[in-house]
Amino acid sequence: MRIHLLVLDGVFDLGLAALTDTLSTANALAGSLEQPPAPIEVTLVGVRRRVRTAQGLTVPVVPVHGVQNPDVVLMPALGAKMPDTLAARLACADVADAVVALQQWSGAGAAVGAACTGTFLLAESALLDGQRATTSWWLAPMFRQRYPRVLLDDSRMLVNSAGFTTAGAALAHLDLALSIVRSCSPTLAALAARYLLVEARGSQAEFVIPDHLAHADPVVQRFEGWARRQLAHGFSLAEAAVATGTSERTLARRLQGVLGRSPLSYFQDLRVERAVHLLRTSTDSVDQIAAQIGYSDGVTLRALLRRKLGRGVRELRAGG
């Protein structure tokens, strides 16, 4: 399998290292299998001759015009991690050149993957239009506003669609690399994950800080403040609209546009956040915690935590 890592100036050091080290670990372990897959050939490719990481390390790259068409192209994160710096970085000329390369490789049949802020560069190419994707959870509002044609599910750690794989924040680079290994050998991917101590994790939901997302829009921010005060009393869309000074329809539209959630779904996210905090910092019973966030019993809370986070009460308390 021939894999190109498309590396732009200011690449996120951890992301680049996670991809290269995971793939090289898989190569090193392949010989221990009874039926090893073909070797993975990794080439660092750039649209500029000189590329440095965000920490100033020089990256030896091969020019995009000097390589064969790959089987897979992977885009590690850019070093710009916040909306304002990321928007400025995406306006640079090398991004436009990288977009052209991605379009050409994809058109020639290559599978394309990206992680963290690298998903923005992939979305810039319009290749993700109409496709399901994920991105770094704290950049989801910016992603939705910038790429409304992409079907974003930022709760997922990894999303596969037709010819494309996107991964969430930072260490999701590991998940992206392992998914590529898994496509040629599930056994080798499982072995590499064990050596790298990578646990199965399908969701970013447990890591999300809801009020950080809410600050992307004043109406959403007002709703978030109201919702936190109402957790023990229950949800009412009509009351929420009055409290935020807008109509029910406008409130629902703004939350969908910024967070990709309905008001009730975001209200439940806040309930989950509060419940996890109480599970990890108090000795209250599950029934007592359920009452504090508006549920009549712990059974409903347990089901909500399992549905939203994929983890049970015992696991969450053990992680506190």
C-alpha positions as CSV (number, residue, x, y, z in Angstrom):
1,M,0.0,0.0,0.0
2,R,1.4,3.4,-1.1
3,I,0.5,6.2,1.4
4,H,1.3,9.8,0.9
5,L,1.3,12.1,4.0
6,L,0.5,15.6,2.6
7,V,2.5,17.9,4.9
8,L,2.0,21.7,5.0
9,D,4.2,24.2,6.7
10,G,3.3,24.6,10.4
11,V,2.0,21.0,10.6
12,F,1.0,19.8,14.1
13,D,4.0,17.9,15.3
14,L,2.0,15.4,17.4
15,G,-0.4,14.6,14.5
16,L,2.4,14.0,12.0
17,A,4.4,11.8,14.5
18,A,1.2,9.8,15.4
19,L,0.6,9.0,11.7
20,T,4.2,8.1,10.9
21,D,4.9,6.1,14.1
22,T,1.7,4.2,13.9
23,L,2.2,3.2,10.3
24,S,5.9,2.3,11.0
25,T,4.9,0.2,14.0
26,A,2.5,-1.7,11.9
27,N,5.2,-2.4,9.3
28,A,7.5,-3.6,12.0
29,L,4.9,-5.9,13.5
30,A,3.7,-7.3,10.2
31,G,6.5,-9.9,10.0
32,S,5.1,-11.6,13.2
33,L,1.9,-12.6,11.4
34,E,1.4,-15.9,9.6
35,Q,0.0,-14.1,6.6
36,P,1.5,-10.6,6.7
37,P,0.0,-7.9,4.4
38,A,2.1,-6.1,1.8
39,P,4.4,-3.5,3.3
40,I,3.1,0.1,3.8
41,E,5.2,2.6,1.9
42,V,5.0,6.0,3.4
43,T,6.1,9.2,1.6
44,L,6.0,12.7,3.1
45,V,4.8,14.9,0.3
46,G,4.7,18.7,0.2
47,V,3.5,21.5,-2.1
48,R,6.5,23.6,-1.0
49,R,10.2,22.6,-1.0
50,R,10.7,23.8,2.6
51,V,8.3,22.6,5.3
52,R,8.7,23.1,9.0
53,T,6.5,21.8,11.8
54,A,4.7,24.1,14.2
55,Q,7.6,23.6,16.6
56,G,10.2,24.5,14.0
57,L,11.5,21.1,13.0
58,T,12.4,20.6,9.4
59,V,10.3,18.0,7.5
60,P,12.0,16.3,4.5
61,V,9.3,16.3,1.8
62,V,9.1,15.1,-1.8
63,P,7.3,17.6,-4.2
64,V,3.8,16.6,-5.2
65,H,4.7,16.6,-8.8
66,G,7.6,14.1,-8.2
67,V,5.6,11.2,-6.9
68,Q,3.4,8.4,-8.2
69,N,-0.3,8.4,-7.5
70,P,-0.9,7.0,-4.1
71,D,-3.4,4.4,-2.8
72,V,-4.1,6.6,0.2
73,V,-3.5,10.2,1.1
74,L,-3.5,11.3,4.7
75,M,-3.7,14.9,5.9
76,P,-2.3,15.6,9.4
77,A,-3.5,18.6,11.4
78,L,-2.3,22.1,10.8
79,G,-0.7,23.8,13.8
80,A,-3.4,26.5,13.9
81,K,-5.8,25.2,16.5
82,M,-8.3,28.1,17.1
83,P,-10.9,29.5,14.7
84,D,-9.2,32.9,14.0
85,T,-5.7,31.5,13.4
86,L,-7.1,28.6,11.4
87,A,-9.1,30.8,9.2
88,A,-6.0,32.9,8.4
89,R,-4.0,29.7,7.7
90,L,-6.6,28.4,5.3
91,A,-6.3,31.6,3.3
92,C,-2.6,30.9,2.5
93,A,-1.5,30.0,-1.0
94,D,-0.1,26.6,-0.1
95,V,-3.5,25.5,1.0
96,A,-5.0,26.2,-2.4
97,D,-2.2,24.2,-4.0
98,A,-2.8,21.3,-1.5
99,V,-6.5,21.3,-2.5
100,V,-5.6,20.9,-6.1
101,A,-3.3,17.9,-5.3
102,L,-6.1,16.3,-3.1
103,Q,-8.6,16.7,-5.9
104,Q,-6.3,15.1,-8.4
105,W,-5.3,12.2,-6.2
106,S,-8.9,11.6,-5.3
107,G,-10.0,11.7,-8.9
108,A,-7.3,9.1,-9.7
109,G,-8.9,6.8,-7.2
110,A,-6.9,7.4,-4.0
111,A,-8.7,7.1,-0.6
112,V,-8.3,10.3,1.4
113,G,-8.1,10.8,5.2
114,A,-7.6,13.7,7.5
115,A,-7.6,14.4,11.2
116,C,-8.2,17.4,13.5
117,T,-7.7,20.6,11.6
118,G,-6.6,18.7,8.6
119,T,-10.3,18.0,8.0
120,F,-10.7,21.7,7.2
121,L,-8.2,21.4,4.3
122,L,-10.0,18.4,3.0
123,A,-13.4,20.2,3.3
124,E,-11.8,23.2,1.4
125,S,-11.5,20.8,-1.6
126,A,-15.3,20.3,-1.7
127,L,-14.6,16.6,-1.8
128,L,-16.5,16.2,1.4
129,D,-19.7,17.9,0.1
130,G,-22.6,15.6,0.7
131,Q,-20.4,13.2,2.7
132,R,-20.5,12.4,6.4
133,A,-17.4,13.7,8.4
134,T,-16.1,14.6,11.8
135,T,-13.6,17.2,13.0
136,S,-12.1,18.5,16.3
137,W,-15.1,19.0,18.6
138,W,-14.3,22.6,19.6
139,L,-14.1,23.6,15.9
140,A,-17.4,22.1,15.0
141,P,-19.3,25.5,14.9
142,M,-16.8,27.0,12.6
143,F,-16.8,23.9,10.4
144,R,-20.6,23.9,10.1
145,Q,-20.7,27.6,9.2
146,R,-17.8,27.2,6.7
147,Y,-18.9,24.0,5.0
148,P,-22.7,23.7,5.3
149,R,-22.8,20.9,2.6
150,V,-20.8,18.5,4.7
151,L,-22.8,16.2,7.0
152,L,-20.9,16.8,10.2
153,D,-21.1,14.4,13.1
154,D,-18.6,15.9,15.6
155,S,-19.5,13.4,18.3
156,R,-17.6,10.6,16.4
157,M,-13.9,10.0,16.8
158,L,-13.8,8.5,13.3
159,V,-16.2,8.7,10.3
160,N,-15.9,6.7,7.1
161,S,-17.7,7.7,4.0
162,A,-17.3,6.9,0.3
163,G,-13.6,7.2,-0.3
164,F,-12.9,9.5,2.7
165,T,-12.1,9.0,6.4
166,T,-12.1,11.9,8.9
167,A,-10.9,11.8,12.5
168,G,-11.4,14.0,15.5
169,A,-9.0,16.0,17.6
170,A,-5.2,15.5,18.2
171,L,-4.8,11.8,19.2
172,A,-7.5,10.8,16.8
173,H,-4.5,10.7,14.3
174,L,-3.8,7.3,15.9
175,D,-7.4,6.2,15.1
176,L,-7.0,7.4,11.5
177,A,-3.7,5.6,11.0
178,L,-5.1,2.4,12.5
179,S,-8.1,2.5,10.3
180,I,-5.9,2.5,7.3
181,V,-3.9,-0.5,8.6
182,R,-7.2,-2.2,9.4
183,S,-8.3,-1.8,5.8
184,C,-5.5,-4.2,4.7
185,S,-5.2,-6.3,7.9
186,P,-7.6,-6.2,10.9
187,T,-5.3,-8.5,12.7
188,L,-2.3,-6.2,12.2
189,A,-4.3,-3.2,13.3
190,A,-5.4,-4.9,16.5
191,L,-1.8,-5.9,17.2
192,A,-0.4,-2.4,16.6
193,A,-3.1,-1.0,18.8
194,R,-2.0,-3.3,21.6
195,Y,1.6,-2.3,21.3
196,L,0.7,1.4,21.2
197,L,-1.8,1.1,24.1
198,V,-4.6,2.5,22.0
199,E,-8.0,1.6,23.4
200,A,-11.2,1.4,21.3
201,R,-12.9,4.8,21.4
202,G,-15.7,5.6,19.1
203,S,-16.8,9.0,20.5
204,Q,-15.4,12.4,21.3
205,A,-18.5,13.2,23.3
206,E,-16.9,12.7,26.7
207,F,-14.3,15.3,26.0
208,V,-16.6,18.0,24.8
209,I,-16.9,21.2,26.9
210,P,-20.5,22.4,26.0
211,D,-20.2,26.0,27.2
212,H,-17.1,26.4,25.0
213,L,-19.2,25.6,21.9
214,A,-22.0,27.8,23.1
215,H,-19.8,30.9,23.0
216,A,-19.8,30.8,19.2
217,D,-23.2,32.5,19.1
218,P,-24.9,34.9,21.5
219,V,-28.3,33.3,21.2
220,V,-26.8,29.8,21.9
221,Q,-24.8,31.3,24.8
222,R,-28.0,32.7,26.4
223,F,-29.7,29.3,25.9
224,E,-26.8,27.5,27.5
225,G,-27.0,29.8,30.6
226,W,-30.8,29.2,30.9
227,A,-30.4,25.5,30.4
228,R,-27.9,25.1,33.2
229,R,-30.2,26.8,35.6
230,Q,-33.1,24.6,34.5
231,L,-31.4,21.1,34.6
232,A,-33.3,20.0,37.7
233,H,-36.6,21.4,36.5
234,G,-36.8,19.9,32.9
235,F,-36.9,21.3,29.4
236,S,-39.4,23.6,27.8
237,L,-38.8,25.0,24.3
238,A,-41.3,27.7,24.9
239,E,-39.7,28.8,28.1
240,A,-36.3,28.6,26.5
241,A,-37.4,30.9,23.7
242,V,-38.7,33.5,26.1
243,A,-35.5,33.4,28.2
244,T,-33.3,33.9,25.1
245,G,-35.5,36.6,23.6
246,T,-36.2,34.8,20.3
247,S,-38.8,32.5,18.8
248,E,-38.9,28.8,19.1
249,R,-38.1,28.3,15.4
250,T,-35.2,30.8,15.5
251,L,-33.7,29.2,18.6
252,A,-33.9,25.7,17.0
253,R,-32.4,27.0,13.8
254,R,-29.5,28.7,15.6
255,L,-28.6,25.7,17.7
256,Q,-28.8,23.4,14.6
257,G,-26.6,25.8,12.6
258,V,-23.9,26.3,15.3
259,L,-24.0,23.0,17.2
260,G,-25.7,20.6,14.9
261,R,-28.2,19.7,17.7
262,S,-31.7,20.5,18.6
263,P,-32.3,22.5,21.8
264,L,-33.5,19.3,23.6
265,S,-30.4,17.4,22.5
266,Y,-28.1,20.1,23.7
267,F,-30.0,20.3,27.0
268,Q,-29.3,16.6,27.4
269,D,-25.6,17.2,26.6
270,L,-25.5,19.6,29.6
271,R,-27.3,17.0,31.8
272,V,-24.6,14.5,30.8
273,E,-21.8,16.9,31.6
274,R,-23.3,17.6,35.0
275,A,-23.9,14.0,35.8
276,V,-20.4,13.0,34.9
277,H,-19.0,15.8,37.1
278,L,-21.1,14.6,40.0
279,L,-20.2,10.9,39.5
280,R,-16.6,11.8,39.6
281,T,-16.6,14.4,42.4
282,S,-19.3,13.3,44.8
283,T,-20.5,10.2,46.7
284,D,-24.1,10.8,45.7
285,S,-26.1,7.7,44.5
286,V,-27.1,7.5,40.9
287,D,-30.7,8.2,41.9
288,Q,-29.7,11.3,43.8
289,I,-27.7,12.6,40.8
290,A,-30.6,11.8,38.5
291,A,-32.8,14.0,40.6
292,Q,-30.4,16.9,40.4
293,I,-30.6,16.9,36.6
294,G,-34.3,16.5,36.3
295,Y,-34.8,12.7,36.1
296,S,-37.1,10.7,38.4
297,D,-34.8,7.7,38.7
298,G,-31.3,6.5,38.0
299,V,-32.4,4.0,35.3
300,T,-33.1,6.8,32.8
301,L,-29.8,8.5,33.7
302,R,-27.9,5.2,33.1
303,A,-29.5,4.8,29.7
304,L,-28.7,8.4,28.8
305,L,-25.0,8.0,29.8
306,R,-24.7,4.7,27.9
307,R,-26.3,6.2,24.8
308,K,-24.3,9.5,24.8
309,L,-20.9,8.3,26.0
310,G,-21.0,4.5,25.4
311,R,-19.9,4.1,29.0
312,G,-21.6,3.1,32.2
313,V,-21.7,4.6,35.7
314,R,-19.1,2.2,37.1
315,E,-16.6,3.1,34.3
316,L,-17.2,6.8,34.7
317,R,-16.7,6.8,38.4
318,A,-13.5,4.7,38.0
319,G,-12.2,7.4,35.6
320,G,-12.7,10.2,38.0
